[in-house]
Amino acid sequence: MDFKNIDTQGYINENISPDINVVDEINKLRKEKNAVILAHFYQRPEIQDIADFIGDSLKLAQEAAKTDADIILFAGVHFMAETAKILSPQKKVLLPDLNAGCSLADSAPYKEFKKFKESYPNHVVVSYVNTTAELKTLTDIVCTSSNAKKIIDSIPKNKEIIFAPDKNLGTYINQITGRNMLLWDGACHVHSEFSIDRIEQLKKENPDALLIAHPECKKELLFIADHVGSTSSLLNFVKKSNKDKFIVATESGILHQMRKSEPRKTFIAAPPEDTKCACNDCEYMKMNTLEKLYLTLKYEKPEIILSNDLINNAKKPIIRMLELS
């Protein structure tokens, strides 16, 4: 097998015999290689179903760090695999497709953000976990959508804050904390593309449905939502709610877990601006397939490689967050 092309195509491209049961082979390989498989909530249903852990990015990296696995296979996107490597530097971390990036993480390039930060030397930098390892080295404290309010509330009121990279999440946190953080102009393409008009029409057609939304959505959508929260929060909300129907404004992959946990309830994917589509998928998340997972485990490529200095510096704001939350 020639690995030289991985850098350009981003994944191992090999024809798989139709006689091979990919799921069986994945199960065999993970036992042989002492590997743990992580799947983000936004992954394809068939990938979620074979994962050892399913969840949000930071929680998955933390769970993998607790195991004695030698290999972490992260079915997610690039920054998530980097975070897993930061928290488990001694383990081999694999990502099925190196092209699985993140529009939000990519919206804050290291050099541009470094120059921006230097213009505000007295500001505390709080960065969402959805950032590259490099950007984390410019960060004082990392946060998640679940603990962002708690992190911001822990910072003295007289201290000015830069919040990056998600302007929608930052606007929401400003609103609920009363702060006036300086926001980097970044956004997630999935959560920014929901159609308010189409969602309001859905609400009229389904008056018994609750609208639940991720805080990465635009403020106009969050204003009309019945519940705003992280992906895990949305899942827990539908489990505990006595309502039977929900319009879900986040990446459609979460609907798989919602339907598995609450099969008698109805879940409607909130639509984007594109009138041809009834749901909103992350193109990067959906780059991962069972076939890519199989080949990645088989050849233990592509691997996430980070220098020790990068790992150590990127880990500091994560540890600071864990201390505060």
Backbone hydrogen bonds in HBPLUS format (Angstrom, degrees):
<---DONOR---> <-ACCEPTOR-->    atom                        ^
c    i                          cat <-CA-CA->   ^        H-A-AA   ^      H-
h    n   atom  resd res      DA  || num        DHA   H-A  angle D-A-AA Bond
n    s   type  num  typ     dist DA aas  dist angle  dist       angle   num
A0006-ILE N   A0003-PHE O   3.07 MM   3  5.54 161.9  2.11 116.5 122.3     1
A0008-THR N   A0005-ASN O   3.10 MM   3  5.51 136.8  2.29 107.7 118.6     2
A0009-GLN N   A0005-ASN O   2.99 MM   4  6.18 175.1  1.99 168.4 169.8     3
A0010-GLY N   A0006-ILE O   2.65 MM   4  4.89 141.9  1.80 132.7 142.3     4
A0098-LEU N   A0010-GLY O   2.71 MM  88  4.55 165.0  1.73 139.5 137.4     5
A0020-ILE N   A0017-SER O   3.04 MM   3  5.59 166.6  2.06 118.0 122.4     6
A0025-GLU N   A0021-ASN O   2.99 MM   4  6.28 157.5  2.04 154.9 162.0     7
A0026-ILE N   A0022-VAL O   2.88 MM   4  6.12 155.0  1.94 151.1 157.9     8
A0027-ASN N   A0023-VAL O   3.00 MM   4  6.24 163.2  2.03 151.1 155.2     9
A0028-LYS N   A0024-ASP O   2.95 MM   4  6.18 150.0  2.04 144.0 152.5    10
A0029-LEU N   A0025-GLU O   2.87 MM   4  6.03 165.0  1.89 151.1 155.1    11
A0030-ARG N   A0026-ILE O   2.94 MM   4  6.10 158.9  1.99 153.1 158.2    12
A0032-GLU N   A0028-LYS O   3.05 MM   4  6.31 164.7  2.08 151.1 155.6    13
A0033-LYS N   A0029-LEU O   2.90 MM   4  5.92 155.6  1.96 150.8 156.5    14
A0035-ALA N   A0030-ARG O   2.88 MM   5  4.63 162.9  1.91 134.8 140.6    15
A0034-ASN N   A0031-LYS O   3.43 MM   3  5.13 158.3  2.48  95.5 101.7    16
A0070-ASP N   A0034-ASN O   2.86 MM  36  5.66 149.4  1.95 154.5 164.8    17
A0071-ILE N   A0034-ASN O   3.39 MM  37  6.45 160.0  2.43 137.3 137.4    18
A0036-VAL N   A0071-ILE O   2.88 MM  35  6.29 155.0  1.95 156.9 162.2    19
A0073-LEU N   A0036-VAL O   2.90 MM  37  6.14 174.9  1.90 166.2 167.9    20
A0052-ASP N   A0037-ILE O   2.85 MM  15  5.29 147.7  1.95 135.6 146.0    21
A0053-PHE N   A0037-ILE O   3.31 MM  16  6.74 153.3  2.38 157.6 161.7    22
A0038-LEU N   A0073-LEU O   2.90 MM  35  6.18 167.8  1.91 159.9 162.8    23
A0075-ALA N   A0038-LEU O   2.74 MM  37  5.75 163.3  1.77 156.9 158.8    24
A0039-ALA N   A0053-PHE O   2.97 MM  14  6.31 156.2  2.03 158.9 166.6    25
A0055-GLY N   A0039-ALA O   3.22 MM  16  6.77 147.3  2.34 148.0 155.9    26
A0040-HIS N   A0075-ALA O   3.19 MM  35  6.53 162.4  2.22 168.2 164.7    27
A0043-GLN N   A0040-HIS O   3.03 MM   3  5.61 167.5  2.04 125.2 126.3    28
A0041-PHE N   A0055-GLY O   3.24 MM  14  5.39 135.6  2.45 132.9 135.1    29
A0047-ILE N   A0044-ARG O   3.01 MM   3  5.42 135.9  2.21 111.0 123.1    30
A0048-GLN N   A0044-ARG O   3.09 MM   4  6.44 160.7  2.13 157.1 163.1    31
A0049-ASP N   A0045-PRO O   2.96 MM   4  6.17 150.5  2.05 150.3 158.6    32
A0050-ILE N   A0047-ILE O   3.22 MM   3  5.51 146.6  2.34 104.8 113.5    33
A0051-ALA N   A0048-GLN O   3.33 MM   3  5.32 154.5  2.40 101.1 108.5    34
A0060-LEU N   A0056-ASP O   3.04 MM   4  6.18 155.3  2.10 156.1 163.5    35
A0061-ALA N   A0057-SER O   3.12 MM   4  6.42 160.4  2.16 151.5 156.2    36
A0062-GLN N   A0058-LEU O   2.93 MM   4  6.21 154.1  2.00 151.9 159.4    37
A0063-GLU N   A0059-LYS O   2.91 MM   4  6.14 156.7  1.97 148.4 154.6    38
A0064-ALA N   A0060-LEU O   2.96 MM   4  6.20 161.7  1.99 153.6 158.1    39
A0065-ALA N   A0061-ALA O   3.09 MM   4  6.23 148.2  2.19 138.9 147.2    40
A0066-LYS N   A0063-GLU O   3.15 MM   3  5.31 136.4  2.35  98.9 110.6    41
A0067-THR N   A0064-ALA O   3.15 MM   3  5.38 147.6  2.26 104.0 113.2    42
A0092-LYS N   A0070-ASP O   3.07 MM  22  6.38 169.0  2.08 160.3 157.2    43
A0072-ILE N   A0092-LYS O   2.78 MM  20  6.15 163.1  1.81 160.2 164.4    44
A0094-LEU N   A0072-ILE O   2.76 MM  22  6.08 169.0  1.77 168.2 170.8    45
A0074-PHE N   A0094-LEU O   2.96 MM  20  6.14 167.8  1.97 167.4 164.8    46
A0080-MET N   A0077-VAL O   3.04 MM   3  5.57 129.0  2.31 113.1 126.2    47
A0081-ALA N   A0077-VAL O   3.26 MM   4  6.63 153.8  2.34 152.1 159.8    48
A0078-HIS N   A0100-ALA O   2.72 MM  22  5.89 151.7  1.80 161.6 171.4    49
A0082-GLU N   A0078-HIS O   3.00 MM   4  6.31 153.9  2.07 152.3 160.4    50
A0083-THR N   A0079-PHE O   2.98 MM   4  6.22 152.3  2.06 141.1 147.8    51
A0084-ALA N   A0080-MET O   3.02 MM   4  6.36 152.9  2.10 145.3 152.5    52
A0085-LYS N   A0081-ALA O   3.01 MM   4  6.28 151.4  2.09 144.3 151.9    53
A0086-ILE N   A0082-GLU O   2.86 MM   4  6.17 151.5  1.94 150.0 158.5    54
A0087-LEU N   A0083-THR O   3.05 MM   4  6.31 153.4  2.12 148.5 154.3    55
A0088-SER N   A0084-ALA O   2.87 MM   4  5.93 125.9  2.16 137.3 152.4    56
A0091-LYS N   A0088-SER O   3.03 MM   3  5.57 161.5  2.07 119.2 125.1    57
A0304-ILE N   A0093-VAL O   2.85 MM 211  5.59 167.1  1.87 159.6 162.6    58
A0095-LEU N   A0302-PRO O   3.19 MM 207  5.94 155.8  2.25 148.6 155.6    59
A0100-ALA N   A0097-ASP O   3.02 MM   3  5.61 165.3  2.04 118.2 122.4    60
A0101-GLY N   A0099-ASN O   2.76 MM   2  5.59 121.4  2.10 115.6  98.2    61
A0106-ASP N   A0102-CYS O   2.85 MM   4  5.96 163.4  1.87 157.4 162.8    62
A0107-SER N   A0104-LEU O   3.08 MM   3  5.15 143.4  2.22  99.0 109.9    63
A0108-ALA N   A0105-ALA O   3.33 MM   3  5.96 167.0  2.35 115.6 118.2    64
A0113-PHE N   A0109-PRO O   2.96 MM   4  6.06 163.3  1.98 159.8 165.2    65
A0114-LYS N   A0110-TYR O   2.86 MM   4  5.97 156.0  1.92 153.0 160.1    66
A0115-LYS N   A0111-LYS O   3.16 MM   4  6.34 158.6  2.21 144.0 148.6    67
A0116-PHE N   A0112-GLU O   3.05 MM   4  6.26 154.7  2.11 142.5 149.9    68
A0117-LYS N   A0113-PHE O   2.78 MM   4  6.00 163.6  1.80 155.1 159.0    69
A0118-GLU N   A0114-LYS O   3.03 MM   4  6.23 152.8  2.11 144.2 151.2    70
A0119-SER N   A0116-PHE O   3.07 MM   3  5.40 146.2  2.19 105.4 115.4    71
A0120-TYR N   A0117-LYS O   2.93 MM   3  5.38 157.7  1.98 113.3 120.6    72
A0123-HIS N   A0120-TYR O   3.16 MM   3  5.70 169.5  2.17 122.1 124.8    73
A0124-VAL N   A0160-GLU O   2.85 MM  36  6.28 163.5  1.88 153.1 152.0    74
A0162-ILE N   A0124-VAL O   2.78 MM  38  6.04 164.3  1.80 155.7 158.7    75
A0140-ASP N   A0125-VAL O   2.89 MM  15  5.18 150.9  1.97 134.0 143.7    76
A0141-ILE N   A0125-VAL O   3.17 MM  16  6.61 158.1  2.22 157.2 161.3    77
A0126-VAL N   A0162-ILE O   2.87 MM  36  6.13 174.0  1.87 177.5 176.2    78
A0164-ALA N   A0126-VAL O   3.03 MM  38  6.48 156.5  2.09 155.0 160.5    79
A0127-SER N   A0141-ILE O   3.02 MM  14  6.48 149.2  2.11 148.5 157.8    80
A0143-CYS N   A0127-SER O   2.90 MM  16  6.16 137.1  2.08 144.5 147.4    81
A0128-TYR N   A0164-ALA O   2.76 MM  36  6.20 158.0  1.81 150.9 157.8    82
A0129-VAL N   A0143-CYS O   2.81 MM  14  5.74 130.9  2.05 170.1 173.9    83
A0131-THR N   A0129-VAL O   2.76 MM   2  5.49 141.0  1.91 103.9  92.0    84
A0136-LYS N   A0132-THR O   3.13 MM   4  6.44 148.2  2.24 145.4 154.2    85
A0137-THR N   A0134-GLU O   3.05 MM   3  5.42 140.2  2.22 104.0 115.0    86
A0138-LEU N   A0135-LEU O   2.93 MM   3  5.34 155.2  1.99 110.9 118.9    87
A0139-THR N   A0136-LYS O   3.09 MM   3  4.95 160.3  2.13 107.1 110.1    88
A0142-VAL N   A0317-PRO O   3.16 MM 175  5.31 164.1  2.19 119.4 114.7    89
A0148-ALA N   A0144-THR O   2.93 MM   4  5.53 120.9  2.29 146.4 155.8    90
A0151-ILE N   A0147-ASN O   2.93 MM   4  6.19 159.6  1.97 161.0 167.6    91
A0152-ILE N   A0148-ALA O   2.95 MM   4  6.16 169.5  1.96 156.6 158.9    92
A0153-ASP N   A0149-LYS O   2.86 MM   4  6.00 160.1  1.90 151.5 157.6    93
A0154-SER N   A0150-LYS O   3.10 MM   4  6.22 128.4  2.38 135.5 147.6    94
A0154-SER N   A0151-ILE O   3.11 MM   3  5.20 137.1  2.30  97.4 109.6    95
A0155-ILE N   A0152-ILE O   3.14 MM   3  5.47 156.9  2.19 108.8 115.8    96
A0159-LYS N   A0156-PRO O   2.99 MM   3  5.44 163.4  2.02 117.8 121.7    97
A0182-LEU N   A0161-ILE O   2.85 MM  21  6.12 168.6  1.86 167.5 163.7    98
A0163-PHE N   A0182-LEU O   2.81 MM  19  6.05 165.1  1.83 159.2 161.8    99
A0184-TRP N   A0163-PHE O   2.96 MM  21  6.27 162.4  1.99 168.1 167.7   100
A0186-GLY N   A0165-PRO O   2.92 MM  21  4.95 113.2  2.38 163.2 176.2   101
A0170-GLY N   A0166-ASP O   2.95 MM   4  6.07 157.6  2.00 144.8 152.2   102
A0167-LYS N   A0186-GLY O   2.87 MM  19  5.61 168.4  1.88 149.1 148.7   103
A0171-THR N   A0167-LYS O   2.84 MM   4  5.90 150.8  1.92 138.1 145.3   104
A0172-TYR N   A0168-ASN O   3.04 MM   4  6.29 157.1  2.10 146.3 152.2   105
A0173-ILE N   A0169-LEU O   2.90 MM   4  6.17 159.6  1.94 152.7 158.1   106
A0174-ASN N   A0170-GLY O   2.86 MM   4  6.06 156.5  1.92 147.3 154.2   107
A0175-GLN N   A0171-THR O   3.06 MM   4  6.25 153.4  2.13 141.7 148.6   108
A0176-ILE N   A0172-TYR O   3.06 MM   4  6.40 156.7  2.12 151.2 156.3   109
A0177-THR N   A0173-ILE O   2.96 MM   4  5.90 133.0  2.18 145.9 156.5   110
A0178-GLY N   A0174-ASN O   2.83 MM   4  5.44 133.6  2.05 141.5 150.0   111
A0186-GLY N   A0184-TRP O   3.03 MM   2  5.86 131.8  2.27 105.6  92.0   112
A0192-SER N   A0188-CYS O   3.02 MM   4  6.03 138.7  2.20 150.9 162.2   113
A0193-GLU N   A0190-VAL O   3.31 MM   3  5.60 155.2  2.38 105.7 112.8   114
A0273-GLU N   A0193-GLU O   2.81 MM  80  5.92 132.8  2.04 165.4 178.2   115
A0195-SER N   A0271-PRO O   3.06 MM  76  6.21 171.4  2.07 143.0 143.6   116
A0199-ILE N   A0195-SER O   2.99 MM   4  6.13 153.7  2.06 146.6 154.3   117
A0200-GLU N   A0196-ILE O   2.85 MM   4  6.03 160.0  1.89 153.5 158.9   118
A0201-GLN N   A0197-ASP O   3.03 MM   4  6.25 146.1  2.15 140.3 149.7   119
A0202-LEU N   A0198-ARG O   2.96 MM   4  6.21 148.5  2.06 138.8 147.4   120
A0203-LYS N   A0199-ILE O   2.90 MM   4  6.24 150.6  1.99 147.9 155.9   121
A0204-LYS N   A0200-GLU O   3.09 MM   4  6.37 147.3  2.20 139.2 147.2   122
A0205-GLU N   A0201-GLN O   2.98 MM   4  6.27 151.7  2.06 146.2 154.1   123
A0206-ASN N   A0202-LEU O   2.82 MM   4  5.96 129.9  2.07 140.9 155.1   124
A0209-ALA N   A0206-ASN O   2.95 MM   3  5.50 165.9  1.97 124.9 126.9   125
A0210-LEU N   A0245-LYS O   3.03 MM  35  6.48 157.3  2.08 142.1 140.8   126
A0247-ILE N   A0210-LEU O   2.77 MM  37  6.04 163.0  1.79 151.1 155.7   127
A0226-ASP N   A0211-LEU O   2.67 MM  15  5.28 153.0  1.74 146.1 155.7   128
A0227-HIS N   A0211-LEU O   3.34 MM  16  6.80 141.8  2.49 149.3 152.0   129
A0212-ILE N   A0247-ILE O   2.94 MM  35  6.24 167.6  1.95 171.6 173.8   130
A0249-ALA N   A0212-ILE O   2.82 MM  37  6.04 173.6  1.83 166.7 168.0   131
A0213-ALA N   A0227-HIS O   2.91 MM  14  6.38 158.4  1.95 159.1 166.1   132
A0229-GLY N   A0213-ALA O   3.03 MM  16  6.51 153.7  2.10 152.7 161.0   133
A0214-HIS N   A0249-ALA O   3.22 MM  35  6.44 158.4  2.27 157.9 151.4   134
A0217-CYS N   A0214-HIS O   3.00 MM   3  5.89 164.8  2.02 129.2 132.0   135
A0221-LEU N   A0218-LYS O   3.02 MM   3  5.58 133.7  2.25 112.5 123.6   136
A0222-LEU N   A0218-LYS O   3.12 MM   4  6.48 162.8  2.15 151.6 156.9   137
A0223-PHE N   A0219-LYS O   2.91 MM   4  5.97 143.0  2.05 144.4 153.2   138
A0224-ILE N   A0221-LEU O   3.11 MM   3  5.54 136.9  2.30 106.9 117.2   139
A0225-ALA N   A0222-LEU O   3.25 MM   3  5.01 153.7  2.33  95.6 103.5   140
A0234-LEU N   A0230-SER O   2.85 MM   4  6.16 154.5  1.91 156.9 163.6   141
A0235-LEU N   A0231-THR O   3.07 MM   4  6.34 157.8  2.12 147.3 153.0   142
A0236-ASN N   A0232-SER O   2.93 MM   4  6.18 161.1  1.96 150.2 155.3   143
A0237-PHE N   A0233-SER O   2.86 MM   4  5.96 149.4  1.95 144.5 153.4   144
A0238-VAL N   A0234-LEU O   3.17 MM   4  6.45 160.6  2.21 150.5 152.8   145
A0239-LYS N   A0235-LEU O   3.26 MM   4  6.47 145.0  2.39 140.7 150.2   146
A0240-LYS N   A0236-ASN O   3.09 MM   4  6.30 151.4  2.17 148.1 154.4   147
A0241-SER N   A0237-PHE O   2.91 MM   4  5.90 140.3  2.07 148.9 160.0   148
A0266-THR N   A0244-ASP O   2.79 MM  22  6.11 170.0  1.80 158.8 160.1   149
A0246-PHE N   A0266-THR O   2.91 MM  20  6.33 148.7  2.01 151.8 161.8   150
A0268-ILE N   A0246-PHE O   2.78 MM  22  6.09 166.4  1.80 165.6 169.9   151
A0248-VAL N   A0268-ILE O   2.78 MM  20  6.01 163.3  1.81 160.1 165.4   152
A0270-ALA N   A0248-VAL O   2.95 MM  22  5.41 165.7  1.97 138.3 133.6   153
A0254-ILE N   A0251-GLU O   3.41 MM   3  6.57 166.8  2.43 133.4 132.8   154
A0252-SER N   A0280-ASN O   3.13 MM  28  5.83 159.3  2.17 147.0 152.3   155
A0255-LEU N   A0252-SER O   3.05 MM   3  5.65 153.2  2.13 116.8 124.1   156
A0256-HIS N   A0253-GLY O   3.29 MM   3  5.99 156.8  2.34 115.9 120.7   157
A0258-MET N   A0254-ILE O   3.13 MM   4  6.44 158.9  2.18 151.7 158.3   158
A0259-ARG N   A0255-LEU O   2.87 MM   4  5.97 161.2  1.91 147.7 151.9   159
A0260-LYS N   A0256-HIS O   3.01 MM   4  6.18 145.9  2.13 140.0 149.8   160
A0261-SER N   A0257-GLN O   2.94 MM   4  6.04 157.8  1.99 146.5 151.9   161
A0262-GLU N   A0258-MET O   2.84 MM   4  5.83 149.1  1.93 145.0 154.0   162
A0265-LYS N   A0262-GLU O   3.06 MM   3  5.61 162.8  2.09 119.2 124.8   163
A0277-CYS N   A0274-ASP O   3.21 MM   3  5.82 166.0  2.23 118.8 122.9   164
A0286-LYS N   A0282-CYS O   3.16 MM   4  6.37 158.5  2.20 154.1 159.9   165
A0287-MET N   A0284-TYR O   3.12 MM   3  5.30 162.8  2.15 106.7 111.5   166
A0293-LEU N   A0289-THR O   2.99 MM   4  6.31 156.6  2.04 150.3 157.2   167
A0294-TYR N   A0290-LEU O   2.94 MM   4  6.19 157.6  1.99 150.4 155.9   168
A0295-LEU N   A0291-GLU O   3.07 MM   4  6.34 167.7  2.09 152.4 154.5   169
A0296-THR N   A0292-LYS O   2.88 MM   4  5.92 153.7  1.95 147.0 154.9   170
A0297-LEU N   A0293-LEU O   3.02 MM   4  6.20 161.0  2.05 149.1 153.3   171
A0298-LYS N   A0294-TYR O   2.91 MM   4  6.08 155.0  1.98 146.8 154.9   172
A0299-TYR N   A0295-LEU O   3.03 MM   4  6.13 164.5  2.06 148.6 150.7   173
A0300-GLU N   A0296-THR O   2.67 MM   4  5.20 122.9  1.99 135.9 150.4   174
A0311-ILE N   A0307-SER O   2.98 MM   4  6.24 163.4  2.01 153.0 157.7   175
A0312-ASN N   A0308-ASN O   2.89 MM   4  6.07 168.4  1.91 152.9 156.1   176
A0313-ASN N   A0309-ASP O   2.97 MM   4  6.09 164.2  2.00 151.3 155.5   177
A0314-ALA N   A0310-LEU O   2.90 MM   4  5.88 154.1  1.97 147.1 154.5   178
A0315-LYS N   A0311-ILE O   2.97 MM   4  5.94 135.8  2.17 142.2 153.0   179
A0318-ILE N   A0315-LYS O   3.06 MM   3  5.19 124.7  2.38 101.9 116.9   180
A0319-ILE N   A0315-LYS O   2.92 MM   4  6.19 163.4  1.94 164.2 168.8   181
A0320-ARG N   A0316-LYS O   2.97 MM   4  6.21 155.0  2.03 148.8 156.4   182
A0321-MET N   A0317-PRO O   3.09 MM   4  6.19 150.6  2.18 132.4 139.4   183
A0322-LEU N   A0318-ILE O   2.99 MM   4  6.35 159.3  2.03 151.1 156.5   184
A0323-GLU N   A0319-ILE O   2.94 MM   4  6.20 148.8  2.04 148.0 156.5   185
A0324-LEU N   A0320-ARG O   3.10 MM   4  6.34 147.5  2.21 144.0 152.2   186
A0324-LEU N   A0321-MET O   3.08 MM   3  5.15 120.2  2.45  96.0 110.8   187
A0325-SER N   A0321-MET O   2.85 MM   4  6.01 143.1  1.99 152.4 163.3   188
